[in-house]
Amino acid sequence: MLLEGTALGGGLELALGCHYRMGTLTLKCGLPEVNLGLLPGAGGTQRLPRVVGVQAALDVIASGQPVASKVAQAAGLLDRVVQDNMLLYSAIAYAREVVGSYVQLTYLI
């Protein structure tokens, strides 16, 4: 999934259901529901710990603060972070890379 701008709440929860996530340098993502006295309700409390680990997920969920794209990539939330104007081209290149590695693996089996 390609992410730019902000992916907060349901937007991030939707992205967590995808196999691959790519974001721009200016992306902010997080689960701000706690600031309203709520818990994330669309699977964020289940999927986020599976992707980034329990401690990092608790920090994101409990603080409600947006996370910068470089921090999200370091935690494993984003597979790639690219320049804002290169998102589409980088996504196509990454998709070709993933498909190429999959095709190579199937020939080995």
C-alpha positions in Angstrom: 0.0 0.0 0.0 1.2 3.5 -0.8 1.0 6.0 2.0 1.5 9.7 1.9 0.5 12.7 4.0 -1.1 11.1 7.1 -2.2 7.6 7.9 -4.0 7.9 11.2 -6.5 5.6 12.8 -8.5 3.7 10.3 -6.0 4.6 7.5 -3.1 3.0 9.3 -5.3 0.0 10.3 -6.2 -0.5 6.6 -2.5 -0.4 5.7 -1.7 -3.0 8.4 -3.8 -5.5 6.5 -1.6 -5.2 3.5 1.5 -7.3 2.7 3.7 -4.4 1.9 3.7 -0.7 2.9 5.6 2.1 1.3 5.5 5.7 2.5 6.9 9.1 1.7 9.5 11.0 3.8 6.8 13.4 5.0 4.3 10.7 6.1 3.0 10.7 9.6 1.2 7.6 10.9 -0.3 6.5 14.1 -3.4 5.5 16.1 -4.7 8.7 17.8 -7.9 7.3 19.1 -6.6 7.2 22.7 -6.7 11.0 22.6 -10.5 10.7 22.3 -10.7 8.1 25.1 -11.1 5.2 22.7 -9.1 2.2 21.7 -8.3 1.5 18.0 -11.2 -0.4 16.7 -10.5 -1.8 13.3 -7.8 -4.3 14.2 -5.0 -1.9 15.1 -4.5 -3.5 18.5 -4.1 -6.9 16.9 -2.1 -6.2 13.7 0.3 -3.5 14.9 2.0 -5.7 17.5 2.4 -8.5 14.9 4.1 -6.1 12.5 6.3 -4.0 14.9 6.4 -6.0 18.1 4.5 -5.5 21.4 6.6 -2.7 23.0 6.7 -0.5 19.9 2.9 -1.1 19.3 2.1 -0.2 23.0 4.1 3.1 22.6 2.1 4.0 19.4 -1.3 3.0 20.8 -0.8 4.5 24.3 0.7 7.8 23.3 -1.6 8.6 20.4 1.2 10.6 18.8 2.0 10.4 15.1 5.1 8.6 14.1 7.5 9.9 11.4 8.1 7.7 8.4 11.8 7.0 9.2 10.9 5.9 12.7 8.1 3.7 11.3 10.5 2.1 8.8 13.0 1.4 11.6 10.3 -0.3 13.6 9.2 -2.4 10.6 5.9 -0.7 9.9 7.0 0.5 6.5 9.0 -1.6 4.0 10.3 1.4 2.1 10.5 5.2 2.6 10.9 7.3 -0.6 11.0 10.9 -1.8 7.5 12.4 -2.0 7.7 12.9 -5.8 9.0 9.4 -6.5 6.4 7.3 -4.7 4.7 5.8 -7.8 7.9 5.0 -9.6 9.5 3.5 -6.5 6.4 1.5 -5.8 6.5 0.0 -9.3 10.2 -0.8 -9.0 9.6 -2.4 -5.6 6.7 -4.5 -6.9 8.9 -5.8 -9.7 11.6 -6.6 -7.2 9.1 -8.6 -5.0 7.6 -10.4 -8.0 11.1 -11.2 -9.3 12.2 -12.7 -6.0 8.9 -14.8 -5.8 9.4 -16.1 -9.4 13.0 -17.1 -8.6 11.8 -19.0 -5.4 9.2 -20.9 -7.3 11.8 -22.2 -9.8 13.8 -23.5 -6.9 11.0 -25.7 -5.6 
